[in-house]
């Protein structure tokens, strides 16, 4: 080997080229420089090629490149050696290099031959350009589509009410989620990573997270529901979430894409539907229960008059099982009763109208005596399902009739008993009233005699002791009379039998009258009685003057009775609040009433305390009656009192004031009460009076009183005699001015006698005299042709005042007018009453 290499560089065998042949300088150097230039170029080309090959690793055919580079480089070296040969004859190295060159060249040739078939199919540049152009176009198209898809995606995101989201494989948000932010109000910092879990309702959060974790583990479709915070409504709303994993090439999860849909509306609707359905079912159950448990019979019968439905109660009434009824016709079950029932069903199917509260009397299979049932029948209308209209009233659409049956046999029996006992009670009440009327008559008549004769006796007696005895008799008689009047009044009020006579009443006259009446009693006890009007008042009010007088006299009587010193004041005023009313206040400086006593003041027979009764007497009825009377007049009676200081009783009577009402401000105190007191200065009479009474004592007493007042008096013992005397007097030209006619007389009573007088054209005033104090007495007398009314026992002053009034103050024409008015009013009330 060493020998080979040393031989290789052995230059001794060959001369340098300069000396081999006849080289001109020029030709030699042309060779040398050309060879060197070629070598330099052949060295540069492979360098460039190798540089290219190294830079473009993707370039195909690298081997060819290398071979090509090697081949050129070898050729270059051959040229270099050719230049070197001019000085150094290294022909052996030259041959070696040429051999290497030949090997490399042929290797390159072989490689080229192998490569050419492949390269030959390479597209031409134009074709490549064309392809590139197509590809560029395609790329632009794809980009356009991508942009459109992106826009669609964004539009979807902004347009949808759902939340669309993407997360990392682990489930955290890695990019801001626009629709999430919009729905929940969480900004990016809130929902990034796993911040989104905060938007879930805390009760749902742990479920949600664990379901999400298991879906992630299995890389399967995820589905869950729950409640999520909704920013706009500031409330949690129900949602359903779905997500799918997007897988990468290696099968691992690249990301999750999902949606969350708000199903609150649907959820609510479902809940409501559910609630409605369960309520419906509940109602149905309740109805069934009611149907079954109803204590009344119920049934449903179709157009063929067959039972569709029946409850247990009715089945029992009919005496067959419920199953037996179903599908059977009415007559198969009701037998005899069907004659009453079937026409009703037929009518309802024909008219569509219900028939209510029909009484069916008879017996079913299980009764051995007649019973009564109260039955109501209702047509059952069905709406036309094709039109969905309201239930039609058309008779042919009545598909069934339902009935409700109630056994009222016992009730009927009870009603009958009740009617009977009501009749009995009415009869008892009537007999009580009659008893009271009779008793009143029986007590008043002897009282009339006792009091009358006491008065007569007083007229004769001069001795003070004797007079005193008679005065005691008179006082006690009066007391007894008051008592019986009170008891009668109370029983009349309680039996609702006290009628009011509402009329226009002059307030000043009423008060003056009361004051003059009470003045005597007050001055007997050295009390000052003051009556005053504290404000302007209507001149006339609408009330019952008799009853109002009774109340005020009772209050003033009490005030006088329970006071020893000081004054008793009756003050009258108009009050506007709470409504327009007249207030009569009776106050005294008397013994007063304790709080405890005040509370039971208006109860009948209750007196403040028994010591008071012992000291002052009294029945305890006055206030009870007064209160009831005031209530009947539409007002109220109030009491205020302080023990030892005095009391005030107020009667408040609401009144209506019209525009044309005359208001006055009376000043009473300037008048002397005595001027008003008719009893102290009775009238002087100069008239003829006929007294008709079957009782001698009444005739005697009346005559005595009237003659003492200056009248001329005739008497008659009964109605017939009265008529005879009257007619005789008229015919002889000595007519009577007034007739006093007792109402209860044997043979011909007062009413009949008065009617006969009127039929004979006698128009003198007739004053009815009666011991009856029951309801309707006054009306009966006035309607029977009398002009006024006096009750027994006869009060001397009252009698004289009334006779004086009718003989002096009033004309026959006026009386005739009044009688005609009364007759007209009576006729119209009779025609109105059924
Ligand atoms: P009597 O007929 O007993 O007076 P009333 O019903 O009028 O019946 O009165 C009942 C009781 O109320 C009286 O007994 C008395 O105790 C008490 N009373 C009524 N008015 C007064 C008054 N002005 N002062 C004190 N006590 C009174």
Boltz pocket constraint, residues with backbone or C-beta under 6 A from the ligand:
constraints:
  - pocket:
      binder: B
      contacts: [[A, 554], [A, 555], [A, 558], [A, 559], [A, 562], [A, 588], [A, 590], [A, 591], [A, 592], [A, 593], [A, 601], [A, 603], [A, 606], [A, 607], [A, 608], [A, 609], [A, 612], [A, 613], [A, 617], [A, 618], [A, 619], [A, 620], [A, 621], [A, 622], [A, 623], [A, 624], [A, 646], [A, 647]]
      max_distance: 6.0
